[in-house]
């Protein structure tokens, strides 16, 4: 099984090298999509690409398109270069690369189509209280009511998919609503979905309360405009 | 009467601005004609506000003609915003597709 990992990166010069080095131990190929960073993210990623050109490809968006668009660019590269399993991973070092084998195992051994990392299962993640008790429950209710999504952590960015799944789920939302979009499409296609517990180390707060409204706005317009 | 004169003066100012923009070629002839007609219609509505009031009452509405014009204007603005939103979404998609294609070709 050829395992690709897609890492969208925007202004992550402090974390990108460490993230790449850690992830590289668990995958066959790494696709970094620099989303027009204004810091040294691209240069640092390209330095590692030169040292491991057989295992790393750095793509660059000359304008900032946002995370959803960067993921889709990485997915298309992975599809065109023989990936069989594609993992989405964040560049900010919040996810643990050691948990990659856990997230791909159900795809290989149990024939699942999509595996999601969840911060709310057995493992303990140090999630900020407001986020854990207010933002996340509201996001879960919203996702369930409007899209029928029943997963414990619909906003998780750590996921693994078979290449057939990635071909079906084309991310059309450039921004942060892509998590909901992926799950909504997976439910729509009746794909086999599994959640596995993951650990998240919060270096930054991440999605804020009003960021949630932006996601709802993006999803709303997508729903009515199509 | 005085309100009508003030409103018409404001509209004259808008038409003058419009003409300046057209002369500077910041807008094309079609856009110029569209907005010119728009402001001329607005002027006519202001000039004939009394007959419009009467028309609104005859149609069975309780409010005055000017209120009805505002309601229609707000609806029209909502429609314009929606059209702009559609155009922006399409542009964003086109830019994303183009950028992605160029990124993947490199």
Interface residues (C-beta under 8 A of the other chain):
Chain A: X33 X59 X60 X61 X62 X63 X65 X69 X72 X73 X76 X77 X80 X172 X174 X221 X225
Chain B: X85 X86 X89 X92 X93 X95 X96 X99 X100 X102 X103 X104 X106
